[in-house]
Amino acid sequence: MSMESLYVFIAIAFFYIIIPGPSIVLAITNGLSSNMRTVVVSSLGHISGLFISASITSLGIGALIVNSQFLFSSIKILGALYIIYLGIKQFKISKGISIYNINDVQVSQSKHIFSFYKEAFLLSILNPKPLVFFIAVFPQFMNNGTDVFIRVFTMTFIFMFISFTSLLIYGLLANFSKKLFTSTLIMEIFYQSVSFLFIGLGSLMILMEFSPW
């Protein structure tokens, strides 16, 4: 892969990744309610899901999934339902926020650290957007040469690195802003806003999937 092609791919991946989505919202939420260790673990879960999506794409399975109306719709619906589930969880947290000491970030201490990894991993693997991105973009930087595997690995690593860094930055900024959220009312409003965002986004995804238009 030429340096020009590499720069083009980095630019495309960067602008695709930094657009806020459910994973970034989750990173911000973890940054506010916990510490950077939680954000790192959650980010690792996210890029693990991306690695699997990229691997599926490189094996040609991704194209089969996208071209199968049933399989692709099933993944999108499962992803939407999981986003709604996360929204319900955030709403439950908002209702119990008053029993926590926000400054001691005990909101997340009731959860095992692995649960943050699993949460982000499932959100990533059930999101069909990365799969579509890999299927649409990867072939644009391929040829019939012998370095196909190296190119796929390079692009996957770059995408994972940018995603991981982006989530860490969002989580870090949220963690630094934690002092602004010293009121239980503010935190309750924040969690409810995230809850409604997730539930609304998941519901919209389902409606779009079943919409005749």
N, C-alpha and C positions, 0 to 999 in steps of 0.2 A: 504494500500500500504506500503510495506516494505521500509526502508530507502535506501536499495540497489537499488530497482526499481526506487525510487524517484530520486536518484543521476543519474541513467542512463538516465531517461527522461530529467532531467535538462541539461545534457551534450548534448543530441541529439538536444533539442530545442535551446540551446545556439549556437551551431555551424551552425544550420540551419538559425537562425535569423541574425547572424552577417555578413553573406555573403551579400555584397551590392546588392541591388535591387532598383526598382523604388521608393519605400517608403523611403529608406535611402537617395537616391539622392534628393528626395523632401525635406527631413529634412535638408540636407546640404544646399540646395538652400535657404530655409527659414531662416536658421541660418546666411547665408551671407547677405541676402537682408533685413532682419528684426531684430527682437529681440527674446529673449528666450520665451517671452509670446506667440509669434506666433508659435515657435517650440513646446511648451507644448500643445497648442490648436490643432495643426496639429497631434501631437502624440496621443492625446486623440481620435481624429477622426479615426486614424489608428487602435487603439486597440478596438474601438467600432465595427469596421468592423470585427475584429478577433473574438470578442465575438459572433457576429451573426453567423459567419462561424462555430464556435465551437458548438453553440446551434443547428444549422441545422444538424451538424454531430451527436450530441447526440440524436437527435430525429429520426435518421435514414433517414432523407430526403437527406442528403449529398450523401449517397450511391446510392440513386435513381437518383440523378443528374449526378453523375459520370458514372453510368451505362447506362444513356440515352445519346446516341451519339448526338442527337439534342440539348438537354438542355446544356450539357457540352460544346459542340462546340459554342453554342450561348453565354455562359458566357465568354469563352475565347476570342471570337471575340469582344464582347462588351468591355472587359477589354483592348484588344489591341487598339481598336478605342479610348478609353478614354486616354490611354497613349500617342497616337499620338496627341490627342487634347491638352493634357498638353504640349507636345513638341511645338506645334504651339503657345500656350500662352507664353511659355518661349522665343520663337523667337520674338514675338511681343514686349515683355519686353526689349529684347536686342536692338531692333531698337529705343526704346524710352529712353534708359538708360541715354543719355546725358542731358536730361531735369531734372534729379534728382540730388540731393546732396547725394552722396553715404554715406558720413559720418553721415548724419542725417537719414539714412535708410528710405527715403521717397518712395522707390520702392514699399514697401508693404502697405504704408498708404492709397493708393488709393483703397485698397480692405478692405471689412468689415471683422472683425476678424472671423466671422462664416464661411466665404468663405474658410478659411484655414482648418477648421474642415471638411467641406463638401468635399473639394478637397481630403484630405487624406482618409476620410471615403469611398468615391466612389472608390478610387484607391485600397483600401484594400478589399472591398466587391466584386469588379469585378475581383480580382486576384484569379484564381482557385487554386493556389499553396497551400495556407493555408488549403483549404478545403481538398485537396488530402493528405496533411500532417496529418491532424486530422483523416481522415478516415483510413490511413495506420498505424499510430502510436498509436492512442488511444486504439484500441483493443488489442495491445500487452501488455498493462498494466491493462487489465480488467480480471475479473473472474465472476463467477455466484453468488458472494456474495451479501450481501445487501448494500454494500457501493459503488455501481456503481456510483450513483449520486455524492457522495463525491469525488470519484476519478476523475470524469469528471470535476467537479468544480475546484479541486486542480490543475489538469494539465492545464486547461484553464487559471486559474489565474496566474500560473507560466509562461505560454507562453506569456500572455499579459504583465506581469511585465518585463520579459526579453526584449520583443519588445519595450515597452515604455522606459525602461532605455537605450537600445541601440540607439534608435532614439534621445533621449535627449543628449547622449554623442556625437553622430555625429553632432547634431545641435550646441551643445556647442563648440565643437572644431572649427566648421565653423565660429561661432560667434566670437570666440577669434582670428581667422585668418582674420577677416574682415579688419584689418588695412593694410594687405598686398594687398588688392584690392581697393586702393584709386584712381586708374586710371579708367576713364570711358571706355577706350579701353579694359583693362583687364576684367572688369565686362561684357562688351559686348561679349568678346570672351568666357567667362565662361557661360553666358546664352545661347549663340549659341551652345556651346558644349553640354550643358544639353539638349537643344532643339533637336539637331541631335541624341543624345543618345536615347531620348524618342521616337522620330519618327522612328529611325532605329530599336529599340527594338520592338515597336508596329507593324511595317511593317513585321519584321521577324516572329513575332508570328502569323500573318495572313498568311504569306507564308507557314509556317510550318503546319498550320491547313489545308490548301487546297492542300498541296503537296501530290502527289500520293505515295511518298516513306515513 
